[in-house]
Amino acid sequence: MAPRKVIITCAVTGAIHTPSMSPQIPITAQEIADAAIGAAEAGAAIVHLHARDPKDGRPDQSPELFEPFLRTIKQRSDCVVNITTGGSPAMTVEERIRPVVTFKPEVASLNMGSMNFGLYPMLERFKEFRHDWERPYLEGSDDRIFKNTFKDIAGILTTCAENGTRFEIECYDIGHLYTLAHFVDRGLVKPPFFVQSVFGILGGIGGHPEDVMHMKRTADRLFGDAYRWSVLGAGKNQMSIAATAAAMGGNVRVGLEDSLWIGPGQLARSNAEQVSRVRTIIEQLGLEIATPAEAREMLQLKGADRTAF
């Protein structure tokens, strides 16, 4: 029997960490493109993308900031491009979906519920900031709701589905799986569902192995064989949760959006370094990484030729 294929997603920059936390966080279009291509060359089949203002690194969903790196990535790599609809918790839903509506990617992320996305504990580790927006952005997260109402989710599903875009369905807690089941019942999500279980974000489920197993058991009960499971562990949880999930039949996500680290107290030198590390874990489990073509088949994607970039 051939080894099972595991999809590696790499989230290269995100909107969680601020520029002063690591010099390796990609900020400019060229840095984001190079990081994504490096991750793909290391073994990532999918790259998950946010944009940042090149002047100060703050999250920015302006389509004109996405276009340069989207075109470069498509020219230089066959990887699957996944564009965020999460943007930043500080943005409106209308701001967040603009790049996906404009560029019609193969995959877009979609959060399955509103939550208090707590970033402020990072202030205990990081004390000095280069840009005036960074500290208030983190401090304000103790009273900031990341808004994803049922109406918001239905609107994104309807808008993006018209373009043939499928979803990386981000579930930060058990209730989010039931929200997905609700939209399946309404006919707004079609299998196979690509469920990204998120562990270790303050405001969502924790990173204990029991939490991982509980998520998997619940998804199995709700969706049977109609879904493809992936996990991301935030911060220190990244590699241990990836290893656990890969051994349980799952796919994995790494990248500097989710964790700045490659080991205890050791900043990762690049997104590619994290991809290489998780690839080693996967292969040592007797599994193989999926190519972009295999990921497209597993997730039934429309193909890069049907995007608008």
C-alpha positions as CSV (number, residue, x, y, z in Angstrom):
1,M,0.0,0.0,0.0
2,A,1.3,3.4,-0.9
3,P,2.0,5.8,1.9
4,R,-0.7,8.3,2.8
5,K,-0.2,11.8,1.4
6,V,-0.2,14.8,3.8
7,I,-0.9,18.3,2.6
8,I,1.4,21.0,4.1
9,T,0.0,24.5,4.2
10,C,2.3,27.4,5.0
11,A,0.8,30.6,6.4
12,V,3.7,33.0,5.6
13,T,2.9,36.3,7.4
14,G,-0.6,36.7,8.8
15,A,-2.0,39.4,11.1
16,I,-1.1,38.1,14.5
17,H,2.5,38.9,15.0
18,T,3.9,42.5,14.6
19,P,7.1,43.4,12.7
20,S,9.1,44.1,15.9
21,M,8.7,40.5,17.1
22,S,10.9,38.9,14.4
23,P,13.0,40.3,11.5
24,Q,11.9,37.3,9.5
25,I,8.3,38.3,9.2
26,P,7.6,39.0,5.5
27,I,6.3,42.6,5.0
28,T,6.8,43.8,1.5
29,A,5.4,42.2,-1.6
30,Q,8.8,40.8,-2.6
31,E,9.4,39.4,0.8
32,I,5.9,37.7,0.9
33,A,6.5,36.3,-2.6
34,D,9.9,35.0,-1.7
35,A,8.7,33.5,1.5
36,A,5.8,31.7,-0.2
37,I,8.0,30.3,-3.0
38,G,10.6,29.2,-0.5
39,A,7.9,27.4,1.5
40,A,6.6,25.7,-1.6
41,E,10.1,24.6,-2.6
42,A,10.5,23.1,0.9
43,G,7.4,21.1,0.5
44,A,4.3,23.2,1.1
45,A,1.5,22.4,-1.4
46,I,-0.6,25.4,-0.3
47,V,0.5,28.9,0.8
48,H,-1.9,31.0,2.9
49,L,-1.5,34.7,2.3
50,H,-2.1,38.0,4.0
51,A,-0.8,41.4,2.9
52,R,0.9,44.1,5.0
53,D,1.5,47.8,4.5
54,P,5.1,47.9,3.3
55,K,5.8,51.1,5.3
56,D,5.0,49.9,8.8
57,G,4.0,46.2,8.5
58,R,0.4,46.6,9.7
59,P,-2.2,44.2,8.2
60,D,-3.8,45.6,5.0
61,Q,-6.4,43.9,2.8
62,S,-6.1,46.4,-0.1
63,P,-6.2,44.3,-3.3
64,E,-3.4,46.4,-4.8
65,L,-1.0,45.1,-2.1
66,F,-1.9,41.5,-2.9
67,E,-1.6,41.7,-6.7
68,P,2.3,42.0,-7.0
69,F,3.0,38.9,-4.8
70,L,0.1,36.9,-6.2
71,R,1.4,37.3,-9.8
72,T,5.0,36.6,-8.8
73,I,4.0,33.4,-6.9
74,K,1.9,32.2,-9.8
75,Q,4.8,32.8,-12.3
76,R,7.4,31.0,-10.2
77,S,5.5,28.2,-8.5
78,D,2.6,25.7,-9.0
79,C,1.6,25.9,-5.3
80,V,-2.1,26.4,-4.4
81,V,-2.7,30.0,-3.3
82,N,-5.1,30.5,-0.4
83,I,-6.1,34.1,0.3
84,T,-7.4,35.1,3.7
85,T,-10.9,36.4,4.4
86,G,-9.9,36.8,8.0
87,G,-7.6,39.8,7.4
88,S,-7.3,41.3,10.8
89,P,-9.8,41.3,13.7
90,A,-9.6,45.1,13.5
91,M,-11.1,45.2,10.0
92,T,-14.7,45.0,8.8
93,V,-15.9,42.0,6.9
94,E,-16.3,44.1,3.8
95,E,-12.6,45.1,4.0
96,R,-11.6,41.5,4.7
97,I,-13.2,39.9,1.6
98,R,-12.0,42.4,-1.0
99,P,-8.9,40.4,-2.2
100,V,-10.8,37.2,-2.5
101,V,-13.6,38.8,-4.5
102,T,-11.0,40.5,-6.8
103,F,-8.6,37.6,-7.4
104,K,-10.9,34.5,-7.2
105,P,-8.3,32.2,-5.7
106,E,-8.6,28.4,-5.6
107,V,-8.9,28.5,-1.8
108,A,-9.9,31.2,0.7
109,S,-9.8,30.9,4.5
110,L,-13.1,31.3,6.3
111,N,-13.6,31.6,10.1
112,M,-16.5,29.8,11.6
113,G,-17.5,32.1,14.4
114,S,-17.0,35.3,16.3
115,M,-14.4,35.3,19.1
116,N,-12.3,37.5,21.4
117,F,-9.0,36.9,19.7
118,G,-6.6,37.5,22.5
119,L,-3.1,38.7,21.4
120,Y,-2.3,40.8,24.5
121,P,-0.4,38.0,26.4
122,M,2.4,38.5,23.8
123,L,3.2,41.8,25.6
124,E,4.7,39.8,28.4
125,R,7.5,38.6,26.0
126,F,7.8,41.5,23.6
127,K,8.5,44.9,25.2
128,E,10.0,47.2,22.5
129,F,8.2,48.1,19.3
130,R,9.4,50.0,16.2
131,H,6.0,51.2,15.0
132,D,3.4,53.2,17.0
133,W,0.5,50.9,16.0
134,E,2.0,47.6,17.4
135,R,1.5,48.0,21.1
136,P,-2.1,49.4,20.9
137,Y,-3.0,46.6,18.4
138,L,-1.9,44.0,20.9
139,E,-3.3,45.8,24.0
140,G,-6.7,46.3,22.4
141,S,-7.2,42.7,21.7
142,D,-8.6,42.1,25.2
143,D,-11.7,44.0,24.2
144,R,-11.8,43.3,20.4
145,I,-14.3,40.9,18.9
146,F,-13.3,39.1,15.7
147,K,-16.7,39.3,14.1
148,N,-17.9,36.4,12.0
149,T,-21.7,36.2,12.4
150,F,-23.9,33.7,10.7
151,K,-24.9,36.4,8.2
152,D,-21.2,37.3,7.6
153,I,-20.3,33.6,7.0
154,A,-23.3,33.1,4.7
155,G,-22.4,36.2,2.7
156,I,-18.7,35.1,2.2
157,L,-19.8,31.5,1.3
158,T,-22.3,32.8,-1.3
159,T,-20.0,35.4,-2.8
160,C,-16.9,33.2,-3.1
161,A,-18.7,30.1,-4.2
162,E,-19.9,31.9,-7.3
163,N,-16.2,32.2,-8.3
164,G,-15.5,28.5,-7.7
165,T,-13.4,29.2,-4.7
166,R,-13.3,26.5,-2.0
167,F,-12.5,27.2,1.6
168,E,-10.0,26.5,4.3
169,I,-12.6,26.4,7.1
170,E,-11.0,27.6,10.3
171,C,-12.5,26.1,13.4
172,Y,-11.1,27.6,16.7
173,D,-13.4,25.6,18.9
174,I,-15.9,22.7,19.0
175,G,-18.8,25.0,18.4
176,H,-17.3,26.1,15.1
177,L,-17.7,22.5,13.8
178,Y,-21.4,22.7,14.6
179,T,-21.6,26.0,12.8
180,L,-20.0,24.4,9.7
181,A,-22.6,21.5,10.0
182,H,-25.3,24.2,10.0
183,F,-24.1,25.7,6.7
184,V,-23.7,22.2,5.2
185,D,-27.4,21.6,6.1
186,R,-28.2,24.8,4.4
187,G,-26.4,23.7,1.2
188,L,-23.9,26.5,1.3
189,V,-20.8,24.3,1.7
190,K,-20.1,21.3,-0.5
191,P,-17.8,18.4,0.3
192,P,-15.0,17.7,0.6
193,F,-14.7,20.3,3.4
194,F,-11.2,21.4,4.2
195,V,-11.4,21.8,8.0
196,Q,-8.5,23.6,9.6
197,S,-8.6,23.0,13.4
198,V,-6.8,25.8,15.2
199,F,-5.3,25.1,18.6
200,G,-3.7,27.4,21.2
201,I,-5.2,30.8,20.4
202,L,-6.5,32.6,23.5
203,G,-10.3,32.7,23.1
204,G,-10.4,29.3,21.3
205,I,-9.6,25.7,22.2
206,G,-6.4,24.8,23.9
207,G,-3.4,22.8,22.6
208,H,-3.6,19.7,24.8
209,P,-3.6,16.3,23.0
210,E,-7.1,15.7,24.4
211,D,-8.3,18.9,22.6
212,V,-6.9,17.6,19.3
213,M,-8.6,14.2,19.7
214,H,-11.9,15.9,20.8
215,M,-11.9,18.0,17.7
216,K,-11.1,15.0,15.4
217,R,-13.8,12.8,17.1
218,T,-16.4,15.5,16.7
219,A,-15.6,16.3,13.1
220,D,-15.6,12.5,12.3
221,R,-19.1,12.2,13.8
222,L,-20.5,15.3,12.1
223,F,-18.9,14.9,8.6
224,G,-17.7,11.2,8.2
225,D,-15.6,10.9,5.1
226,A,-16.9,14.2,3.6
227,Y,-14.0,16.3,5.0
228,R,-10.2,16.6,4.9
229,W,-8.8,17.5,8.3
230,S,-5.8,19.8,8.9
231,V,-4.4,21.3,12.0
232,L,-2.4,24.3,13.1
233,G,-0.9,24.8,16.5
234,A,-0.2,28.3,17.6
235,G,3.1,29.3,19.1
236,K,4.9,26.5,21.0
237,N,2.2,24.0,20.1
238,Q,3.0,24.1,16.4
239,M,5.2,21.0,15.8
240,S,3.8,18.8,18.5
241,I,0.2,19.3,17.3
242,A,1.3,18.8,13.7
243,A,3.0,15.5,14.6
244,T,0.0,14.3,16.6
245,A,-2.4,15.1,13.8
246,A,-0.3,13.7,11.1
247,A,-0.2,10.4,13.0
248,M,-4.0,10.6,13.4
249,G,-4.6,10.9,9.6
250,G,-4.6,14.7,9.3
251,N,-2.9,17.4,7.3
252,V,-0.8,20.2,8.8
253,R,-0.2,23.9,8.6
254,V,2.9,25.8,9.7
255,G,4.3,29.2,9.0
256,L,5.3,32.5,10.7
257,E,1.6,33.6,10.9
258,D,1.0,30.8,13.4
259,S,4.4,30.6,15.2
260,L,7.6,32.6,15.1
261,W,9.6,29.7,16.6
262,I,11.5,26.7,15.5
263,G,12.5,25.5,19.0
264,P,12.3,26.8,22.6
265,G,13.4,30.4,22.6
266,Q,14.7,30.1,19.0
267,L,13.2,32.2,16.3
268,A,12.6,30.5,13.0
269,R,14.9,31.7,10.3
270,S,12.2,31.4,7.6
271,N,8.9,29.9,6.7
272,A,10.8,27.3,4.7
273,E,12.6,26.2,7.8
274,Q,9.3,25.4,9.5
275,V,8.1,23.6,6.4
276,S,11.3,21.5,6.3
277,R,10.9,20.6,9.9
278,V,7.4,19.4,9.6
279,R,8.2,17.6,6.4
280,T,10.8,15.6,8.3
281,I,8.3,14.7,11.0
282,I,5.8,13.6,8.3
283,E,8.4,11.5,6.5
284,Q,9.7,9.9,9.7
285,L,6.1,8.8,10.4
286,G,6.3,6.8,7.1
287,L,4.1,9.3,5.3
288,E,4.6,11.4,2.2
289,I,3.9,15.1,1.5
290,A,1.3,15.9,-1.1
291,T,2.4,17.8,-4.2
292,P,0.3,20.8,-5.3
293,A,-1.4,18.6,-8.0
294,E,-2.2,16.0,-5.4
295,A,-3.6,18.6,-3.0
296,R,-5.8,20.0,-5.8
297,E,-7.2,16.5,-6.4
298,M,-7.7,15.8,-2.7
299,L,-9.6,19.0,-2.2
300,Q,-11.3,19.1,-5.6
301,L,-10.0,22.6,-6.5
302,K,-10.8,24.4,-9.7
303,G,-7.1,24.9,-10.8
304,A,-4.8,27.9,-11.0
305,D,-5.9,28.7,-14.6
306,R,-9.3,29.7,-13.3
307,T,-8.1,32.4,-10.9
308,A,-8.0,36.1,-11.7
309,F,-4.3,36.8,-11.1
